[in-house]
Structures are given as structure tokens and as C-alpha cells.
Amino acid sequence: MLNLKRYGWLCVLGGEVLYALCLIGGIFPWRTARGVEVHEAIFETLPGFTWLTGGSIVLGAVYVFVFAWVLAWYYVWMHNSSIANTSK
């Protein structure tokens, strides 16, 4: 059985690290100009996000936090309910 609290915080940690890496990847021009435009456009699909403003960075981190907990809750529920059903 998975523990929601532990798994949820691990999902949040992984999500926030990935979010920071994606922001850093958008700052450095490691790709073509068109690639940078696409990268920024993907971030701007988040409601209220404008590229590299302080409020948007915090808002994106909040989105990642919420999405990570939703994903964790769903995964723990799915995993634990399937184990409960197969052990009978």
C-alpha cells in the first residue's frame, strides 16, 4: 500500500525540480529561435502565465504543486485499490 502523504510530497519535489529545469532551459538559448518560441508558448498555455515574470514563476510553481498532488492522489488510489481487489 502506498502512503499518499509520502508519495504526494515526492511527486511535488520531482515536479518542482522539473519545472525549475524547464525554466532554466528556456532562459539559455540551447535551441533555435523557433524552438525558444515554442518553449515559451507551451508555458504560456498555463492561465495567467507570462514568460519570466516573478508572479508567473510563482503561479507556475503553484500549478505544479496542485497538479502533482492530484496525480499523486489518483496514482495512490489506483494502486491501493488494485492491490486491495487482487488480495481477496
C-alpha positions as CSV (number, residue, x, y, z in Angstrom):
1,M,0.0,0.0,0.0
2,L,1.3,3.4,-0.9
3,N,1.1,6.3,1.6
4,L,-0.5,9.4,0.0
5,K,1.4,11.9,2.1
6,R,4.8,10.5,1.3
7,Y,4.1,9.8,-2.4
8,G,2.4,13.2,-2.8
9,W,5.4,15.1,-1.4
10,L,7.8,13.1,-3.7
11,C,5.6,14.0,-6.7
12,V,5.7,17.6,-5.7
13,L,9.5,17.5,-5.2
14,G,10.0,15.9,-8.6
15,G,7.6,18.3,-10.3
16,E,9.1,21.4,-8.9
17,V,12.6,20.3,-9.8
18,L,11.5,19.6,-13.4
19,Y,9.7,22.9,-13.5
20,A,12.8,24.7,-12.4
21,L,14.9,22.9,-15.1
22,C,12.3,23.8,-17.7
23,L,12.5,27.4,-16.8
24,I,16.3,27.3,-16.8
25,G,16.1,25.6,-20.2
26,G,14.0,28.4,-21.5
27,I,16.5,31.1,-20.4
28,F,19.6,29.6,-22.1
29,P,19.5,29.6,-25.9
30,W,20.3,25.9,-26.3
31,R,17.9,25.6,-29.3
32,T,16.9,27.5,-32.3
33,A,15.0,30.7,-32.1
34,R,11.8,28.9,-33.2
35,G,12.4,26.3,-30.5
36,V,12.7,29.0,-27.9
37,E,9.4,30.5,-29.1
38,V,7.6,27.1,-28.9
39,H,9.1,26.5,-25.4
40,E,7.8,29.9,-24.2
41,A,4.4,29.3,-25.9
42,I,3.9,26.0,-24.1
43,F,4.5,27.7,-20.8
44,E,2.1,30.5,-21.7
45,T,-0.7,27.9,-22.1
46,L,-0.9,28.0,-18.3
47,P,-3.7,30.5,-17.4
48,G,-2.1,33.8,-16.2
49,F,1.5,32.9,-17.1
50,T,3.6,35.4,-18.9
51,W,7.2,34.4,-19.6
52,L,9.7,35.1,-16.8
53,T,7.8,37.5,-14.5
54,G,8.0,36.9,-10.8
55,G,4.3,36.4,-10.3
56,S,4.2,33.9,-13.2
57,I,7.0,31.9,-11.9
58,V,5.3,31.6,-8.5
59,L,2.0,30.9,-10.2
60,G,3.6,28.1,-12.3
61,A,5.1,26.6,-9.1
62,V,1.6,26.6,-7.6
63,Y,0.2,24.9,-10.7
64,V,2.9,22.2,-10.5
65,F,2.1,21.7,-6.8
66,V,-1.6,21.3,-7.4
67,F,-1.1,19.0,-10.4
68,A,1.4,16.9,-8.5
69,W,-1.0,16.3,-5.6
70,V,-3.8,15.4,-8.0
71,L,-1.6,13.0,-9.8
72,A,-0.3,11.5,-6.5
73,W,-3.9,11.1,-5.2
74,Y,-5.0,9.4,-8.4
75,Y,-2.0,7.1,-8.6
76,V,-2.2,6.1,-4.9
77,W,-5.9,5.5,-5.2
78,M,-5.5,3.4,-8.3
79,H,-2.5,1.4,-6.9
80,N,-4.0,0.8,-3.5
81,S,-7.5,-0.1,-4.8
82,S,-6.0,-2.6,-7.3
83,I,-3.9,-4.3,-4.6
84,A,-7.0,-4.5,-2.3
85,N,-9.0,-6.1,-5.0
86,T,-6.3,-8.7,-6.0
87,S,-5.6,-9.8,-2.4
88,K,-9.1,-11.1,-1.9
